[in-house]
Amino acid sequence: MAKKSAIEKNKRRERLVAQFAAKRAALKAITTDQAASMEDRFRAQLKLAELPRNSTKVRIRNRCEVTGRPRAYYRKLKMSRIALRELGNNGQIPGVVKSSW
């Protein structure tokens, strides 16, 4: 089990990303627009820099939803390899069986 503080910090980042997503996208569109004047693009870049750093999508860490483990994470299942193995051995994941030959 991961530290509660690390899990909560990641959840807080996810909330910030959702909160500032529209504002960040609008400012990014202005900065990449070649038709806009250099002053407008520069002003948009400064406003983008004023936003909280934790509101960027890049700062979110993929974590297992069962244990909170940050490594060995399967995106498709949203869980770590250890949680997948435990749940698979218990028969709680449909279609997953322990191999034997």
C-alpha positions, 0 to 999 in steps of 0.5 A: 500500500502506498503512502496516503499522502502520495495518493491524496497529492495525486488526487489533488493534482487530478482535481486541479487539472480538471479545474484549469483544463479549459483555461489552459487549453484556451491559452495554449491555443493563443500561444500556438496561433500564428495569426495572433500578434506577438504581444498577444501570444507573449501575454498568453504565455505569461498567463499560462506560466501564472497557472499552478504547476500542478494543473498540468496533465503531465504531473499526474502519476498513474497509480493502481486503484486498488493499492495506490502503487505507482510502478508496474501499472497496467493502463488498460486495467488501471491496476498494478501487476501485484494487485492483478495477480492477487485478484486473479488468483482469488478468481475476482477478475473474469477470464483470468486463470492461473496458468499450469502445464 
